[in-house]
Amino acid sequence: MAETPRHIPEGFPGQRIVVLPRPIVREALERRLPVALIPTDVGYFPDATHHYFQRPKGCGQLILILCVRGSGWVEVGDARHEVTPGQLVAILPREPHRYGAAEAHPWTIYWCHAAGRAAEQLGAMLREDGGSPLLDVHDPLRLAGLFDEIADELAGGYGLDHLIPASLALGHLLGLAMALRRRRQSPSDASLRVQRVLAYMRQRREEQLSIPELAGMVNLSTSHFCAVFKRVTGFPPLDYFIRLKIRRGCELLDGTRLPVQRIAEELGFADAFYFSRVFRRIHGVSPTAYRNVIKG
């Protein structure tokens, strides 16, 4: 598809670009690489005066742009977003877009294109299913180091001993970006309420708790509380509480010689059989089998 750069000089002093040959990309994704994501292009543009790109039909890769200095802008659809230091731009595969450096203080950016069947899914997770293409990250230099790591590996060669580390570094970059975004966000009122409930749960792992009790302590209706709790933790409240109990059960199985019956009692289970059934549902093995596995 057509890619139209405009107003770009012959490179930027100090720039770095590494591009994988497309036959290598296709071969890696089709046969050789045991991952679903691969960096195809990666680079670094310092003080990128007049940098500009437009792709009216988008492109087949996930595009990541990390601004570490200066500023720029990105247009996705009909919306324009100003990009400042500490922000990561995520443009989804096939998404029409334009972007460029600001005139007064052009950005310094790290960038990467990613292909593979996981690129679209991970891009959607970055964008929170269609939200803004901008992610605020707490520590852009940590991400910048991963961009450099990807470039170092791809520059080293096209064998699996370079492609696999580059792909894993890209996965680390995406996961870290999501985590840094969440850490930077101010805790919402709902999140703070859930944190209070989690602390309460941890203190009472040996007890039996109810939804009305937990909802009441944070002044929410039971339905609203359950929805908020699952949104924050990924689990319904009592399921999460059971998992806390089982996690403590693992600690007791690994660190003590207490019999399973006694551990079940300490965690508030009615009997060892029920404890074992719940343990197996979560871990896939019985408590005794878990205890007998050599760990470390």
C-alpha positions as CSV (number, residue, x, y, z in Angstrom):
1,M,0.0,0.0,0.0
2,A,1.1,3.5,-0.6
3,E,3.0,5.2,2.2
4,T,3.6,8.9,1.8
5,P,6.3,10.6,3.7
6,R,6.4,14.4,3.3
7,H,9.0,17.1,4.2
8,I,11.5,14.5,5.5
9,P,15.2,15.4,4.9
10,E,17.8,12.7,4.1
11,G,17.6,11.2,7.5
12,F,18.1,12.8,10.9
13,P,21.6,13.1,12.4
14,G,22.1,10.2,14.8
15,Q,19.2,8.2,13.6
16,R,19.0,4.5,13.6
17,I,16.8,2.2,11.4
18,V,16.7,-1.6,11.1
19,V,14.3,-3.2,8.6
20,L,13.8,-6.9,8.4
21,P,13.5,-8.2,4.8
22,R,9.9,-9.1,4.2
23,P,10.7,-12.7,3.0
24,I,12.3,-13.2,6.4
25,V,9.2,-11.9,8.2
26,R,6.9,-14.1,6.2
27,E,9.1,-17.2,6.8
28,A,9.4,-16.5,10.5
29,L,5.7,-16.1,11.0
30,E,4.7,-19.0,8.8
31,R,7.2,-21.7,9.8
32,R,10.2,-20.8,11.9
33,L,9.3,-18.5,14.8
34,P,7.4,-20.0,17.8
35,V,5.7,-16.7,18.7
36,A,2.8,-14.8,17.3
37,L,4.5,-11.4,17.1
38,I,7.6,-10.1,15.4
39,P,9.1,-6.6,15.0
40,T,9.5,-5.9,11.4
41,D,11.0,-2.3,11.5
42,V,12.5,-0.4,14.4
43,G,14.2,2.9,14.7
44,Y,15.2,6.0,16.6
45,F,14.8,9.6,15.2
46,P,16.4,12.3,17.3
47,D,15.2,15.9,16.9
48,A,13.2,14.8,13.8
49,T,12.5,18.2,12.2
50,H,9.8,18.0,9.5
51,H,9.1,14.3,10.2
52,Y,5.8,13.4,8.6
53,F,4.0,10.3,7.4
54,Q,0.5,9.6,6.1
55,R,-1.1,6.3,5.3
56,P,-4.7,6.9,4.1
57,K,-5.4,3.1,4.1
58,G,-3.3,2.3,7.1
59,C,-0.7,-0.5,7.0
60,G,-0.6,-4.2,7.9
61,Q,1.4,-3.7,11.1
62,L,0.8,-2.4,14.6
63,I,2.8,0.9,14.8
64,L,4.3,2.1,18.1
65,I,5.9,5.5,18.5
66,L,7.5,6.6,21.8
67,C,8.1,10.3,22.3
68,V,11.0,11.0,24.7
69,R,11.7,14.6,23.9
70,G,10.0,17.5,22.0
71,S,6.5,17.0,20.7
72,G,4.5,15.9,17.7
73,W,1.0,14.9,16.7
74,V,-1.0,12.0,15.4
75,E,-4.3,11.8,13.5
76,V,-6.4,8.6,13.7
77,G,-9.8,8.8,12.0
78,D,-11.0,12.4,12.4
79,A,-9.3,13.1,15.7
80,R,-6.0,14.8,16.1
81,H,-3.9,14.2,19.3
82,E,-0.9,16.2,20.5
83,V,2.0,14.0,21.5
84,T,4.3,15.0,24.4
85,P,7.3,13.3,26.1
86,G,6.3,10.2,28.1
87,Q,3.6,9.2,25.7
88,L,3.4,6.1,23.5
89,V,1.4,6.2,20.3
90,A,-0.3,2.9,19.2
91,I,-1.8,2.7,15.7
92,L,-3.7,-0.4,14.9
93,P,-3.2,-2.5,11.8
94,R,-5.1,-1.1,8.8
95,E,-6.1,2.0,10.7
96,P,-5.8,5.2,8.5
97,H,-3.5,7.7,10.1
98,R,-1.1,10.6,9.8
99,Y,1.6,11.8,12.2
100,G,4.4,14.2,12.4
101,A,6.8,16.3,14.4
102,A,5.8,19.7,15.9
103,E,7.4,22.6,14.1
104,A,8.7,24.5,17.1
105,H,10.1,21.6,19.1
106,P,10.2,18.5,16.9
107,W,10.0,15.2,18.7
108,T,12.7,12.6,19.4
109,I,11.1,9.2,19.0
110,Y,11.7,5.5,19.1
111,W,9.4,3.6,16.8
112,C,8.6,0.0,15.9
113,H,6.3,-1.9,13.5
114,A,5.0,-5.2,14.6
115,A,3.4,-8.0,12.6
116,G,1.8,-11.4,13.4
117,R,-1.5,-12.7,14.6
118,A,-1.1,-11.2,18.0
119,A,-0.4,-7.7,16.8
120,E,-4.0,-6.7,16.4
121,Q,-5.1,-8.2,19.7
122,L,-2.3,-6.6,21.7
123,G,-2.9,-3.3,19.9
124,A,-6.5,-3.4,20.9
125,M,-5.5,-4.1,24.5
126,L,-3.1,-1.1,24.4
127,R,-5.9,1.1,23.0
128,E,-8.4,-0.4,25.5
129,D,-10.6,-1.6,22.6
130,G,-10.7,1.5,20.4
131,G,-9.8,4.4,22.8
132,S,-7.2,7.1,22.3
133,P,-4.0,6.1,20.5
134,L,-2.0,7.8,23.2
135,L,-0.8,6.0,26.3
136,D,0.8,7.9,29.2
137,V,3.7,5.9,30.6
138,H,5.4,6.6,33.8
139,D,9.0,5.8,32.8
140,P,9.6,6.2,29.0
141,L,13.3,5.4,29.3
142,R,12.5,1.9,30.4
143,L,10.5,1.4,27.2
144,A,13.3,3.2,25.2
145,G,15.7,0.6,26.4
146,L,13.5,-2.2,25.0
147,F,13.3,-0.4,21.6
148,D,17.1,-0.4,21.6
149,E,17.2,-4.0,22.6
150,I,14.9,-4.9,19.7
151,A,17.1,-2.9,17.3
152,D,20.3,-4.6,18.6
153,E,18.9,-8.1,18.1
154,L,17.5,-7.4,14.6
155,A,20.8,-5.7,13.6
156,G,22.7,-8.8,14.6
157,G,21.2,-11.1,12.0
158,Y,18.1,-12.9,10.8
159,G,18.5,-16.3,12.5
160,L,16.3,-17.5,15.3
161,D,18.9,-16.6,17.9
162,H,18.2,-13.0,17.0
163,L,14.5,-13.1,15.9
164,I,13.3,-14.8,19.1
165,P,14.9,-12.4,21.5
166,A,13.7,-9.4,19.5
167,S,10.1,-10.8,19.5
168,L,10.2,-11.5,23.2
169,A,11.6,-8.0,23.9
170,L,8.7,-6.6,21.8
171,G,6.2,-8.6,23.9
172,H,7.9,-7.3,27.1
173,L,7.6,-3.7,25.7
174,L,3.9,-4.1,25.1
175,G,3.2,-5.7,28.4
176,L,5.3,-3.0,30.3
177,A,3.5,-0.2,28.4
178,M,0.1,-1.5,29.6
179,A,1.4,-1.8,33.2
180,L,3.0,1.6,33.2
181,R,-0.2,3.2,31.9
182,R,-2.2,1.7,34.7
183,R,0.3,2.7,37.3
184,R,0.3,6.3,36.1
185,Q,-3.5,6.6,36.1
186,S,-4.9,8.2,39.3
187,P,-6.8,5.6,41.3
188,S,-10.6,6.0,40.7
189,D,-13.0,6.0,43.6
190,A,-14.2,2.6,42.5
191,S,-10.6,1.3,42.5
192,L,-9.9,2.6,45.9
193,R,-13.1,1.0,47.3
194,V,-12.0,-2.4,45.8
195,Q,-8.6,-2.0,47.3
196,R,-10.2,-1.6,50.7
197,V,-12.2,-4.8,50.1
198,L,-9.0,-6.7,49.0
199,A,-7.2,-5.6,52.2
200,Y,-10.3,-6.8,54.2
201,M,-10.3,-10.1,52.4
202,R,-6.6,-10.7,53.1
203,Q,-7.1,-10.2,56.8
204,R,-10.0,-12.7,56.9
205,R,-8.9,-15.6,54.8
206,E,-10.0,-18.0,57.4
207,E,-13.6,-16.6,57.5
208,Q,-16.7,-16.9,55.3
209,L,-17.5,-13.6,53.7
210,S,-20.7,-12.6,51.8
211,I,-21.4,-10.2,48.9
212,P,-23.8,-8.0,51.0
213,E,-21.1,-7.7,53.7
214,L,-18.4,-6.6,51.3
215,A,-20.7,-4.3,49.3
216,G,-21.9,-2.7,52.5
217,M,-18.5,-1.8,53.8
218,V,-17.8,0.3,50.7
219,N,-21.4,1.7,50.4
220,L,-22.3,0.1,47.1
221,S,-25.3,-1.9,46.0
222,T,-24.4,-5.6,45.6
223,S,-24.9,-5.5,41.8
224,H,-22.7,-2.4,41.4
225,F,-20.1,-3.7,43.8
226,C,-19.8,-7.0,41.8
227,A,-19.5,-5.2,38.5
228,V,-16.8,-2.8,39.9
229,F,-14.9,-5.6,41.6
230,K,-14.8,-7.7,38.5
231,R,-13.7,-4.8,36.3
232,V,-10.8,-4.0,38.7
233,T,-9.6,-7.5,39.5
234,G,-10.9,-9.7,36.6
235,F,-12.8,-12.0,39.0
236,P,-16.1,-12.0,40.8
237,P,-15.7,-11.1,44.5
238,L,-16.2,-14.5,46.1
239,D,-14.2,-16.3,43.4
240,Y,-11.3,-13.9,44.1
241,F,-11.7,-14.6,47.8
242,I,-11.5,-18.3,47.3
243,R,-8.3,-17.8,45.2
244,L,-6.8,-15.9,48.1
245,K,-7.6,-18.8,50.4
246,I,-6.0,-21.3,47.9
247,R,-2.9,-19.1,47.5
248,R,-2.5,-19.2,51.3
249,G,-3.1,-23.0,51.2
250,C,-0.2,-23.3,48.7
251,E,2.0,-21.4,51.1
252,L,1.1,-23.7,54.0
253,L,1.6,-26.8,51.8
254,D,5.0,-25.6,50.7
255,G,6.2,-24.2,54.0
256,T,4.8,-26.5,56.7
257,R,4.1,-30.1,57.4
258,L,0.5,-29.4,58.4
259,P,-1.9,-32.1,57.2
260,V,-4.4,-31.2,54.5
261,Q,-7.3,-31.4,57.0
262,R,-5.7,-28.9,59.3
263,I,-4.9,-26.5,56.4
264,A,-8.5,-26.7,55.2
265,E,-9.7,-25.8,58.8
266,E,-7.3,-22.9,59.0
267,L,-8.7,-21.5,55.7
268,G,-12.3,-21.9,56.8
269,F,-13.3,-24.7,54.5
270,A,-16.0,-27.1,55.8
271,D,-13.9,-30.2,55.3
272,A,-10.7,-31.4,53.6
273,F,-12.7,-32.9,50.7
274,Y,-14.2,-29.6,49.7
275,F,-10.9,-27.8,50.1
276,S,-9.3,-30.5,47.8
277,R,-12.0,-30.1,45.2
278,V,-11.6,-26.3,45.1
279,F,-7.8,-26.6,45.1
280,R,-8.0,-29.0,42.1
281,R,-10.3,-26.7,40.2
282,I,-7.8,-23.9,40.5
283,H,-4.5,-25.7,40.2
284,G,-5.4,-28.8,38.3
285,V,-4.0,-31.2,40.9
286,S,-4.9,-32.2,44.5
287,P,-3.2,-30.5,47.5
288,T,-1.2,-33.6,48.2
289,A,0.0,-33.9,44.6
290,Y,0.9,-30.1,44.6
291,R,2.9,-30.6,47.9
292,N,4.8,-33.5,46.3
293,V,6.0,-31.5,43.3
294,I,9.6,-30.4,43.6
295,K,9.7,-26.6,43.2
296,G,12.4,-24.1,42.6
